[in-house]
Amino acid sequence: MTTAAAPSAVPAPLEALVRHFTDLREGTHAGHADRPSKQTAFGEAAELLDAPARQVLAEFDTHLLLGTGTIRATGLRRDQYGGHFAAWLLTWPEQRRAGITALTLHAHYGAGFHHPHLRGATVAEWPLNVFTPAQAAELVPTFRAIVAADLHNLVFQRDWRIVPALRDHGHHPHPDQPTTTAADAAAPTPNEVQPR
């Protein structure tokens, strides 16, 4: 005789997708059908995202940028097309010198959108349906994924030297390893093509 396995809890990202798809099915967001109420819900979601967004950017700053970064948040803003957004940015000296975009977590509710989304600077569109602090905290792994993908894309736009942890002596596998290695000297310049 076989027994059915006990149902397991739905993983948070899948539950968020269900909320998102339910919005599409029902024509609502956070239980609201009208645009002003949806915008209010988005503003509340942006507030809930602040702490986890700062946490993730601080992790990247500490471990990969070696504390050289600066975190900035825009707060809730209106975009030029009548939508709304809130963004959290992490800049650092190498990124600014390279003339590339900051690592970014961008929550937006576009004027023509049915409901809000998340994206990075170079990574686009995650569903955004956040209505409680617990749901905002569940996005920490997603934020990590967005920022990791952004950093990967930024490295591809220039090269690995924009990440201090990859070239500074404090993060080499052996303490007696020199700061400049043969790999550093042979590494492609920012204008040379790199495989992904």
Accessible surface in RSA format (square Angstrom, percent):
REM  Atomic radii and reference values for relative SASA: ProtOr
REM  Chains: A
REM  Algorithm: Lee & Richards
REM  Probe-radius: 1.40
REM  Slices: 20
REM RES _ NUM      All-atoms   Total-Side   Main-Chain    Non-polar    All polar
REM                ABS   REL    ABS   REL    ABS   REL    ABS   REL    ABS   REL
RES MET A   1   226.26 117.2 139.25  92.2  87.01 207.2 117.76 100.1 108.49 143.7
RES THR A   2   134.58  95.7 110.36 111.9  24.21  57.7  82.70 111.1  51.88  78.4
RES THR A   3   115.50  82.1  87.59  88.8  27.91  66.5  61.92  83.2  53.57  81.0
RES ALA A   4   102.33  94.1  64.90 100.2  37.42  85.1  74.67 105.2  27.66  73.3
RES ALA A   5    93.88  86.3  63.89  98.6  29.99  68.2  74.10 104.3  19.78  52.4
RES ALA A   6    88.28  81.2  62.48  96.4  25.81  58.7  68.10  95.9  20.18  53.5
RES PRO A   7   133.20  97.1 102.67  93.6  30.53 111.0 112.70  93.0  20.50 127.4
RES SER A   8    99.65  84.2  73.44  98.0  26.21  60.4  48.89 104.1  50.76  71.1
RES ALA A   9    94.47  86.9  65.69 101.4  28.78  65.5  77.03 108.5  17.44  46.2
RES VAL A  10    87.59  57.6  71.65  64.9  15.94  38.4  73.74  64.1  13.85  37.6
RES PRO A  11    75.38  54.9  64.49  58.8  10.90  39.6  75.38  62.2   0.00   0.0
RES ALA A  12    29.33  27.0  20.58  31.8   8.75  19.9  22.31  31.4   7.02  18.6
RES PRO A  13    79.56  58.0  69.98  63.8   9.57  34.8  77.61  64.1   1.95  12.1
RES LEU A  14    93.13  51.9  92.21  66.0   0.92   2.3  92.45  64.9   0.68   1.8
RES GLU A  15    75.86  43.6  75.38  57.0   0.48   1.1  18.98  36.7  56.87  46.4
RES ALA A  16    16.01  14.7  15.95  24.6   0.05   0.1  15.95  22.5   0.05   0.1
RES LEU A  17    60.44  33.7  60.44  43.2   0.00   0.0  60.44  42.4   0.00   0.0
RES VAL A  18    89.84  59.1  88.55  80.2   1.29   3.1  89.68  77.9   0.17   0.5
RES ARG A  19    43.71  18.4  38.67  19.7   5.04  12.0  38.72  52.9   4.99   3.0
RES HIS A  20     8.82   4.8   8.82   6.1   0.00   0.0   4.22   4.4   4.60   5.3
RES PHE A  21   112.39  56.2 108.28  67.1   4.11  10.7 108.65  65.9   3.75  10.7
RES THR A  22    43.60  31.0  42.07  42.7   1.52   3.6  33.99  45.6   9.61  14.5
RES ASP A  23    10.58   7.4  10.58  10.5   0.00   0.0   0.00   0.0  10.58  10.6
RES LEU A  24    97.98  54.6  76.23  54.5  21.75  54.7  76.93  54.0  21.05  56.6
RES ARG A  25   176.21  74.0 138.25  70.5  37.96  90.4  78.25 106.9  97.96  59.4
RES GLU A  26    98.15  56.4  66.98  50.7  31.18  74.2  18.71  36.2  79.44  64.9
RES GLY A  27    33.71  41.6   0.00   N/A  33.71  41.6  24.01  65.9   9.70  21.7
RES THR A  28    31.04  22.1  31.04  31.5   0.00   0.0  22.93  30.8   8.11  12.3
RES HIS A  29     1.47   0.8   1.47   1.0   0.00   0.0   0.33   0.3   1.14   1.3
RES ALA A  30    33.30  30.6   6.70  10.3  26.60  60.5  18.05  25.4  15.25  40.4
RES GLY A  31    69.28  85.4   0.00   N/A  69.28  85.4  33.92  93.1  35.36  79.2
RES HIS A  32    71.23  38.9  68.51  47.6   2.72   7.0  41.80  43.1  29.43  34.2
RES ALA A  33    75.29  69.2  52.64  81.2  22.64  51.5  52.84  74.4  22.44  59.4
RES ASP A  34    71.45  50.0  63.99  63.7   7.46  17.6  44.47 104.7  26.97  26.9
RES ARG A  35    66.39  27.9  59.70  30.4   6.68  15.9  54.18  74.0  12.21   7.4
RES PRO A  36    89.66  65.3  86.04  78.4   3.62  13.2  87.52  72.3   2.14  13.3
RES SER A  37    31.15  26.3  26.37  35.2   4.78  11.0   6.44  13.7  24.71  34.6
RES LYS A  38    14.78   7.2  14.78   9.1   0.00   0.0   0.76   0.7  14.03  14.9
RES GLN A  39    43.76  24.5  38.92  28.4   4.84  11.5   7.95  16.9  35.81  27.2
RES THR A  40    83.94  59.7  74.20  75.2   9.74  23.2  55.28  74.2  28.66  43.3
RES ALA A  41     5.00   4.6   2.95   4.6   2.05   4.7   4.16   5.9   0.84   2.2
RES PHE A  42     0.30   0.2   0.30   0.2   0.00   0.0   0.30   0.2   0.00   0.0
RES GLY A  43     9.61  11.9   0.00   N/A   9.61  11.9   8.30  22.8   1.31   2.9
RES GLU A  44   100.98  58.0  99.16  75.0   1.82   4.3  38.82  75.1  62.15  50.7
RES ALA A  45     1.63   1.5   1.54   2.4   0.09   0.2   1.54   2.2   0.09   0.2
RES ALA A  46     6.49   6.0   4.19   6.5   2.30   5.2   4.56   6.4   1.93   5.1
RES GLU A  47   139.00  79.8 119.57  90.5  19.43  46.3  46.77  90.5  92.22  75.3
RES LEU A  48    45.91  25.6  35.78  25.6  10.13  25.5  40.10  28.2   5.81  15.6
RES LEU A  49     0.00   0.0   0.00   0.0   0.00   0.0   0.00   0.0   0.00   0.0
RES ASP A  50    47.09  33.0  47.09  46.9   0.00   0.0  16.67  39.2  30.42  30.3
RES ALA A  51    72.31  66.5  62.43  96.3   9.87  22.5  67.32  94.8   4.99  13.2
RES PRO A  52    12.07   8.8  10.18   9.3   1.89   6.9  11.64   9.6   0.43   2.7
RES ALA A  53     0.00   0.0   0.00   0.0   0.00   0.0   0.00   0.0   0.00   0.0
RES ARG A  54    97.38  40.9  96.51  49.2   0.87   2.1  36.08  49.3  61.29  37.1
RES GLN A  55    82.66  46.2  72.20  52.8  10.46  24.9  35.49  75.5  47.17  35.8
RES VAL A  56     0.00   0.0   0.00   0.0   0.00   0.0   0.00   0.0   0.00   0.0
RES LEU A  57     0.00   0.0   0.00   0.0   0.00   0.0   0.00   0.0   0.00   0.0
RES ALA A  58    42.18  38.8  40.62  62.7   1.55   3.5  42.09  59.3   0.08   0.2
RES GLU A  59    47.79  27.4  43.50  32.9   4.29  10.2  33.44  64.7  14.35  11.7
RES PHE A  60    23.40  11.7  21.39  13.2   2.01   5.2  23.38  14.2   0.02   0.1
RES ASP A  61    19.65  13.8  19.65  19.6   0.00   0.0   0.00   0.0  19.65  19.6
RES THR A  62    80.01  56.9  70.36  71.3   9.65  23.0  46.91  63.0  33.11  50.0
RES HIS A  63   116.03  63.4 112.06  77.9   3.98  10.2  69.94  72.1  46.09  53.6
RES LEU A  64    57.03  31.8  57.03  40.8   0.00   0.0  57.03  40.1   0.00   0.0
RES LEU A  65     0.21   0.1   0.21   0.2   0.00   0.0   0.21   0.2   0.00   0.0
RES LEU A  66    53.86  30.0  27.98  20.0  25.88  65.1  33.84  23.8  20.02  53.9
RES GLY A  67    52.16  64.3   0.00   N/A  52.16  64.3  23.25  63.8  28.91  64.8
RES THR A  68    58.84  41.9  40.49  41.1  18.35  43.7  48.75  65.5  10.09  15.3
RES GLY A  69    18.14  22.4   0.00   N/A  18.14  22.4   0.01   0.0  18.13  40.6
RES THR A  70    77.96  55.5  73.49  74.5   4.47  10.7  53.21  71.5  24.76  37.4
RES ILE A  71    51.17  29.1  26.77  19.9  24.40  58.8  26.77  19.3  24.40  66.2
RES ARG A  72   132.88  55.8 128.92  65.7   3.97   9.4  63.87  87.3  69.01  41.8
RES ALA A  73    31.68  29.1   7.49  11.6  24.19  55.0   7.49  10.5  24.19  64.1
RES THR A  74    20.83  14.8  10.09  10.2  10.74  25.6  10.94  14.7   9.89  14.9
RES GLY A  75    40.82  50.3   0.00   N/A  40.82  50.3  38.30 105.1   2.52   5.6
RES LEU A  76    89.04  49.6  56.55  40.5  32.49  81.7  56.55  39.7  32.49  87.4
RES ARG A  77   123.55  51.9 117.55  59.9   6.00  14.3  34.09  46.6  89.46  54.2
RES ARG A  78   149.18  62.6 121.81  62.1  27.37  65.2  53.94  73.7  95.24  57.7
RES ASP A  79    40.38  28.3  30.80  30.7   9.57  22.6  19.63  46.2  20.74  20.7
RES GLN A  80   152.87  85.5 105.72  77.3  47.14 112.2  48.81 103.9 104.05  78.9
RES TYR A  81   164.04  76.6 140.15  79.7  23.89  62.2 114.06  85.7  49.98  61.6
RES GLY A  82    26.49  32.7   0.00   N/A  26.49  32.7  18.54  50.9   7.96  17.8
RES GLY A  83     0.00   0.0   0.00   N/A   0.00   0.0   0.00   0.0   0.00   0.0
RES HIS A  84    23.74  13.0  23.73  16.5   0.01   0.0   8.64   8.9  15.10  17.6
RES PHE A  85    38.56  19.3  38.56  23.9   0.00   0.0  38.56  23.4   0.00   0.0
RES ALA A  86     1.21   1.1   1.21   1.9   0.00   0.0   1.21   1.7   0.00   0.0
RES ALA A  87     4.99   4.6   4.76   7.4   0.23   0.5   4.76   6.7   0.23   0.6
RES TRP A  88     7.04   2.8   7.04   3.4   0.00   0.0   6.52   3.5   0.52   0.8
RES LEU A  89    29.74  16.6  29.62  21.2   0.12   0.3  29.62  20.8   0.12   0.3
RES LEU A  90     0.00   0.0   0.00   0.0   0.00   0.0   0.00   0.0   0.00   0.0
RES THR A  91    32.25  22.9  32.25  32.7   0.00   0.0  25.02  33.6   7.23  10.9
RES TRP A  92     0.00   0.0   0.00   0.0   0.00   0.0   0.00   0.0   0.00   0.0
RES PRO A  93    39.71  28.9  37.21  33.9   2.50   9.1  39.45  32.6   0.26   1.6
RES GLU A  94    22.94  13.2  20.23  15.3   2.71   6.5  11.26  21.8  11.68   9.5
RES GLN A  95    10.03   5.6  10.03   7.3   0.00   0.0   0.00   0.0  10.03   7.6
RES ARG A  96   123.68  51.9 102.79  52.4  20.89  49.7  62.07  84.8  61.62  37.3
RES ARG A  97   178.19  74.8 140.45  71.6  37.74  89.9  82.36 112.6  95.83  58.1
RES ALA A  98    24.72  22.7   7.63  11.8  17.09  38.9  18.72  26.4   6.00  15.9
RES GLY A  99    62.49  77.1   0.00   N/A  62.49  77.1  34.68  95.2  27.81  62.3
RES ILE A 100    14.33   8.2   2.37   1.8  11.96  28.8   8.28   6.0   6.05  16.4
RES THR A 101    59.92  42.6  44.66  45.3  15.26  36.4  35.42  47.6  24.49  37.0
RES ALA A 102     7.01   6.4   4.13   6.4   2.88   6.5   4.13   5.8   2.88   7.6
RES LEU A 103     0.07   0.0   0.07   0.0   0.00   0.0   0.07   0.0   0.00   0.0
RES THR A 104    11.73   8.3  11.73  11.9   0.00   0.0   9.79  13.2   1.94   2.9
RES LEU A 105     0.71   0.4   0.59   0.4   0.13   0.3   0.71   0.5   0.00   0.0
RES HIS A 106    28.70  15.7  28.62  19.9   0.07   0.2  17.39  17.9  11.31  13.2
RES ALA A 107     0.00   0.0   0.00   0.0   0.00   0.0   0.00   0.0   0.00   0.0
RES HIS A 108    11.38   6.2  11.38   7.9   0.00   0.0   6.09   6.3   5.29   6.2
RES TYR A 109     1.00   0.5   1.00   0.6   0.00   0.0   0.00   0.0   1.00   1.2
RES GLY A 110     9.45  11.7   0.00   N/A   9.45  11.7   9.45  25.9   0.00   0.0
RES ALA A 111    51.21  47.1  27.35  42.2  23.86  54.3  28.63  40.3  22.58  59.8
RES GLY A 112    80.57  99.4   0.00   N/A  80.57  99.4  40.68 111.6  39.89  89.3
RES PHE A 113    80.13  40.1  68.33  42.3  11.81  30.7  73.81  44.7   6.32  18.1
RES HIS A 114    57.43  31.4  43.16  30.0  14.27  36.5  33.55  34.6  23.88  27.8
RES HIS A 115     3.77   2.1   3.77   2.6   0.00   0.0   0.67   0.7   3.11   3.6
RES PRO A 116     0.38   0.3   0.38   0.3   0.00   0.0   0.38   0.3   0.00   0.0
RES HIS A 117    31.49  17.2  31.49  21.9   0.00   0.0  16.09  16.6  15.40  17.9
RES LEU A 118     0.70   0.4   0.70   0.5   0.00   0.0   0.70   0.5   0.00   0.0
RES ARG A 119    77.09  32.4  76.97  39.2   0.12   0.3  10.22  14.0  66.88  40.5
RES GLY A 120     3.45   4.3   0.00   N/A   3.45   4.3   0.00   0.0   3.45   7.7
RES ALA A 121    41.33  38.0   3.80   5.9  37.54  85.4  11.86  16.7  29.47  78.1
RES THR A 122    46.97  33.4  14.81  15.0  32.16  76.6  24.40  32.8  22.57  34.1
RES VAL A 123    23.89  15.7  19.03  17.2   4.86  11.7  23.17  20.1   0.72   1.9
RES ALA A 124    68.88  63.3  47.12  72.7  21.76  49.5  47.15  66.4  21.73  57.6
RES GLU A 125    79.06  45.4  58.49  44.3  20.56  49.0  45.09  87.2  33.97  27.7
RES TRP A 126    70.99  28.5  70.61  34.2   0.38   0.9  49.23  26.2  21.77  35.3
RES PRO A 127    31.48  22.9  25.92  23.6   5.56  20.2  25.92  21.4   5.56  34.5
RES LEU A 128     1.14   0.6   0.38   0.3   0.76   1.9   0.90   0.6   0.24   0.6
RES ASN A 129     3.38   2.3   0.58   0.6   2.80   6.7   0.22   0.5   3.15   3.0
RES VAL A 130     3.59   2.4   2.31   2.1   1.28   3.1   2.31   2.0   1.28   3.5
RES PHE A 131    73.85  36.9  46.44  28.8  27.41  71.3  50.54  30.6  23.30  66.7
RES THR A 132    56.29  40.0  55.49  56.3   0.81   1.9  53.90  72.4   2.39   3.6
RES PRO A 133    98.42  71.7  92.98  84.8   5.44  19.8  94.87  78.3   3.55  22.1
RES ALA A 134    65.85  60.5  55.57  85.8  10.28  23.4  63.40  89.3   2.45   6.5
RES GLN A 135    31.13  17.4  29.67  21.7   1.46   3.5   6.56  14.0  24.57  18.6
RES ALA A 136     1.21   1.1   1.21   1.9   0.00   0.0   1.21   1.7   0.00   0.0
RES ALA A 137    56.96  52.4  49.35  76.2   7.60  17.3  49.83  70.2   7.13  18.9
RES GLU A 138    67.90  39.0  52.71  39.9  15.19  36.2  29.12  56.3  38.79  31.7
RES LEU A 139    18.33  10.2  18.33  13.1   0.00   0.0  18.33  12.9   0.00   0.0
RES VAL A 140    16.32  10.7  16.32  14.8   0.00   0.0  16.32  14.2   0.00   0.0
RES PRO A 141    80.91  59.0  73.79  67.3   7.12  25.9  75.73  62.5   5.18  32.2
RES THR A 142    19.48  13.9  15.16  15.4   4.32  10.3   5.04   6.8  14.44  21.8
RES PHE A 143     0.32   0.2   0.32   0.2   0.00   0.0   0.32   0.2   0.00   0.0
RES ARG A 144    94.46  39.7  93.88  47.9   0.58   1.4  40.27  55.0  54.19  32.8
RES ALA A 145    49.74  45.7  38.85  60.0  10.90  24.8  46.73  65.8   3.01   8.0
RES ILE A 146     0.09   0.1   0.09   0.1   0.00   0.0   0.09   0.1   0.00   0.0
RES VAL A 147     0.00   0.0   0.00   0.0   0.00   0.0   0.00   0.0   0.00   0.0
RES ALA A 148    48.90  45.0  42.14  65.0   6.77  15.4  43.96  61.9   4.94  13.1
RES ALA A 149    35.19  32.4  28.14  43.4   7.05  16.0  34.63  48.8   0.56   1.5
RES ASP A 150     0.00   0.0   0.00   0.0   0.00   0.0   0.00   0.0   0.00   0.0
RES LEU A 151    12.67   7.1  12.67   9.1   0.00   0.0  12.67   8.9   0.00   0.0
RES HIS A 152    86.36  47.2  79.51  55.3   6.85  17.5  65.39  67.4  20.97  24.4
RES ASN A 153    29.34  20.2  28.56  27.6   0.78   1.9   7.10  17.1  22.24  21.5
RES LEU A 154     0.00   0.0   0.00   0.0   0.00   0.0   0.00   0.0   0.00   0.0
RES VAL A 155    28.44  18.7  28.44  25.7   0.00   0.0  28.44  24.7   0.00   0.0
RES PHE A 156    74.93  37.5  61.76  38.3  13.18  34.3  63.73  38.6  11.20  32.1
RES GLN A 157    79.31  44.3  59.95  43.8  19.36  46.1  30.94  65.9  48.36  36.7
RES ARG A 158    69.78  29.3  69.51  35.4   0.28   0.7   9.44  12.9  60.34  36.6
RES ASP A 159     2.33   1.6   2.33   2.3   0.00   0.0   0.00   0.0   2.33   2.3
RES TRP A 160    49.65  19.9  49.65  24.0   0.00   0.0  42.73  22.8   6.92  11.2
RES ARG A 161    68.84  28.9  67.18  34.2   1.66   3.9  43.27  59.1  25.57  15.5
RES ILE A 162     8.63   4.9   8.37   6.2   0.26   0.6   8.63   6.2   0.00   0.0
RES VAL A 163     3.80   2.5   3.80   3.4   0.00   0.0   3.80   3.3   0.00   0.0
RES PRO A 164     1.45   1.1   1.45   1.3   0.00   0.0   1.45   1.2   0.00   0.0
RES ALA A 165     9.15   8.4   4.36   6.7   4.78  10.9   4.36   6.1   4.78  12.7
RES LEU A 166    91.70  51.1  74.74  53.5  16.96  42.6  77.95  54.7  13.75  37.0
RES ARG A 167    64.17  26.9  61.45  31.3   2.71   6.5  26.62  36.4  37.54  22.8
RES ASP A 168    38.71  27.1  38.21  38.0   0.50   1.2   9.03  21.3  29.68  29.6
RES HIS A 169   130.75  71.5 121.27  84.3   9.48  24.2  82.92  85.5  47.83  55.7
RES GLY A 170    59.29  73.1   0.00   N/A  59.29  73.1  30.95  84.9  28.34  63.5
RES HIS A 171    93.51  51.1  63.90  44.4  29.61  75.7  39.57  40.8  53.94  62.8
RES HIS A 172    32.58  17.8  16.18  11.2  16.40  42.0   9.26   9.5  23.33  27.1
RES PRO A 173   109.63  79.9  73.30  66.8  36.33 132.0  86.38  71.3  23.25 144.5
RES HIS A 174   114.01  62.3 113.50  78.9   0.51   1.3  69.78  71.9  44.23  51.5
RES PRO A 175   139.00 101.3 101.80  92.8  37.20 135.2 112.35  92.8  26.65 165.6
RES ASP A 176   129.29  90.6  96.90  96.4  32.39  76.6  50.54 118.9  78.75  78.5
RES GLN A 177    56.66  31.7  44.46  32.5  12.20  29.0  15.55  33.1  41.11  31.2
RES PRO A 178    84.92  61.9  73.37  66.9  11.56  42.0  84.92  70.1   0.00   0.0
RES THR A 179    65.36  46.5  60.45  61.3   4.92  11.7  29.25  39.3  36.11  54.6
RES THR A 180    98.62  70.1  84.69  85.9  13.93  33.2  52.65  70.7  45.97  69.5
RES THR A 181    26.25  18.7  19.58  19.9   6.67  15.9  22.59  30.3   3.66   5.5
RES ALA A 182    87.39  80.4  69.06 106.6  18.33  41.7  76.81 108.2  10.58  28.0
RES ALA A 183    72.14  66.3  58.19  89.8  13.95  31.7  66.36  93.5   5.78  15.3
RES ASP A 184    24.76  17.3  19.60  19.5   5.15  12.2  11.08  26.1  13.67  13.6
RES ALA A 185    87.18  80.2  47.89  73.9  39.29  89.4  59.31  83.5  27.87  73.8
RES ALA A 186    86.11  79.2  51.87  80.0  34.25  77.9  62.70  88.3  23.41  62.0
RES ALA A 187    15.83  14.6   2.28   3.5  13.55  30.8   7.30  10.3   8.53  22.6
RES PRO A 188    41.84  30.5  38.51  35.1   3.33  12.1  41.84  34.5   0.00   0.0
RES THR A 189    73.27  52.1  73.27  74.3   0.00   0.0  64.78  87.0   8.49  12.8
RES PRO A 190    62.28  45.4  53.54  48.8   8.73  31.8  53.54  44.2   8.73  54.3
RES ASN A 191   146.27 100.9 113.95 110.1  32.31  77.8  32.75  78.8 113.52 109.7
RES GLU A 192    91.93  52.8  81.62  61.8  10.30  24.5  34.38  66.5  57.55  47.0
RES VAL A 193   141.29  93.0 114.34 103.5  26.95  64.9 120.03 104.3  21.25  57.6
RES GLN A 194    25.60  14.3  20.59  15.1   5.01  11.9   3.96   8.4  21.64  16.4
RES PRO A 195   127.80  93.1 101.78  92.8  26.02  94.6 112.95  93.3  14.85  92.3
RES ARG A 196   185.10  77.7 116.19  59.2  68.91 164.1  70.06  95.7 115.05  69.7
END  Absolute sums over single chains surface
CHAIN  1 A    10737.6       8398.0       2339.6       6751.3       3986.3
END  Absolute sums over all chains
TOTAL         10737.6       8398.0       2339.6       6751.3       3986.3
